[in-house]
């Protein structure tokens, strides 16, 4: 199989960053010695290549990503808990001195406010999920 310059150009970023296998390294070096017109990327090109390669992380990036993910999950869980609470609150009742009291029947305005707050929190929750790409 003939190795074309397009194949070598695809391999040069991996070769210059040192992330290729020894066989790929040998193939690229063999091609470069046989074709002196092809040059390695300059240091500026290497920085651009390293910045655009997926999966390239600096030291400490993994911890920052983990902590940010944990924080987002904590916020999303808290918003969901509040959404559930305010959605169920209008249907709450109490048993006092032998009598049942319902929030909807005793105070429909407060029940409507709780329901509206619940809907607001559900909107926030699904907005967070949509931004995270979970829907």
N, C-alpha and C positions, 0 to 999 in steps of 0.2 A: 504494500500500500504506500502510495506517495504522500508524503507529508507536505501540505501546502503552506504558504505563508499565512493564510487565514487561520489555520490550526495553531501555528506558532504564536500568532498575535493573540489568540484566545488564551494560550498557556503562559504568555509572558507575565501577566500580573501575578499569577500563582508562583511562577519561577522567581520573580524579583522579590516577592515577599517571603520566600522560603517555605511555602506551605504545600509544595508539591512532593510527590513521591520521588524516590531516587531514579526510577525508570524515566519519569517525565523530565527530571532534571537532566539526565544523560541525553535524552532525545532533543531537548531544547539546545543544550550545549553543542551537540553534534551538528544541528541545523545552523547555529550561529557561526561555527567554524567553517562550514561549507558555504555559507552565504554571508560574507562580511558586510554587505550593504544593510543588513538588518541590525538595528541597534537596540540596546536595552533601554527601558524607560529611565528618564532622568529622575533625580531625587524629587523634583516637584511633581512629576507624573506619579511617582510611587506614593506620595502623600495623598494625591487625588484618588489613586486606585484603592489605597487602604481605607480611605474615608467612604468609598462607595461600595466596597465589598460587604455583603451581608454577613452578619455574625461577628464582625470585628468589634471587640469591646476593649476598652481601656481597663486598667487595674481599678477595681472598686465599682465598676459599672454594674456587675451582677448584683452586688449588695444593694446598690441604689435602686435597681429595677425591682428586686425582691421587696424592699421596704415600701416602694411606691405602690406595688401591686397589693401588698397587704393592707396599706392605708385605704386604697380604693375599695377593696373588698369589705373592709370594716365600715366605711361610709355607706356603701350600698346595702349592707346588712342592716345597719341602723335605720336607714331610710325605709327599708322594707318593714322592719319591726314597727316603726311609727305609722306606716301606711296601714298595716294590719290592725294596730290598736285603734286608730281613729275611724277605721271602717267598721269595726265591731262595736265600738263604744255606743253608738246610737241605739243598739239593740240590747244594751245592758239593763239589768234590773237588780233590785235589792229587796230583801225580805226583812222588814223592820216591824217589830211588835205584832206579829201575826198577819201582816199585810205585805203584798208584793207591790213594788213601785217600779215602773218602767220609765226609762228616760224619754222614750218617744211619746208616751201618753202624758207624762207629767210636765215635760219641758220640750215641746217639739222644736222650738227655736234652737236650743242648745244641741239637740240631736242633729238638726240640719247643719249647724256650724261644725260639729264633729265630722259629719259626713263629708262636708266640703273640704275640710282640712285633710281627711283621708284621701279624697280624690286628688288633691294637690300633691300629697306625698306619693301616690301611685304614679302621677305624671312625672315627678322628679325621678322616681325609681326607674321607670321605663326609659326616660331620657338618658340616665346613666348607663343602662344596659345597651341602648342603641349606640351611644358613643363608644362603648367598649367593644361593639361588634358581636354581642351575644344574642341578637334577635335574628 
